[in-house]
Amino acid sequence: MTTPPPETLIVDKKTVSCDGGEGALGHPRVYLTMGDEGRVECGYCDRAFILKGGPADKSSTKAA
């Protein structure tokens, strides 16, 4: 049995909340604040939050 990789979410704000997203099987809601790198991970479920257009956002195409 393999474990799926942690989920990565692109968000618009530097402060996010995470409750594990599994309903009753999730974890206590925690609030996380990103630093200058534009990325933060939940300590409970390893879900990653990336600031849209921030330094860690590899999906964004930035105009030169």
N, C-alpha and C positions, 0 to 999 in steps of 0.2 A: 504494500500500500504506500503510495507516494503522497506527500503533503503538497498542496498547491502553493505557489509563491505568494507572499503577502500582496495585498491589493495596493495599488498606487492611484491616488486621486489628485487631479489638477484642480486647484481652488483659487478663488479670487481674493481671499483675505489672509493676512498673516497669522490670525488667531483662529483656530479650528477646534471642534470638539469631536471626540471619538467614543463610541460606546460598544465597539466591536461589531455592530451591524447584524448580530445574530439573534435579535429579539431577546428572549429569556436566556439564551445561551451566550450572550455577549459578555461584557465586563462593565464595571462601573464607568460612568461617563467621566472623561478627563478632558481638560482644556489645555491645548498645546499652542505655544507661540513660536513662530519661526524666527531664526536669526538672519543675518545678512546673506546666508547661503540660499535662502528661499526654499528650505526643505526641513521637514520635521517628521520623526517616526513615533508612533504610539508605543509606549513601553509594555503594554499588555499584549497587543495583537500584531505588532510590527507593521501595521498599515502605514504607508508613507503618504504624506501630503506635500505637494509641490505647488509653489506659488506660480500662477499663470503669468508668463512673461518674465519670471525671475531667473536668476543665474542657473538654477537646477532644472529649468524647464527646457528639455531637449526637443519637445514637440513643437515649440513655438519658433516661427521664422521671424527673425528680427531684421528690420530694414536697415541697410547700411547708410 
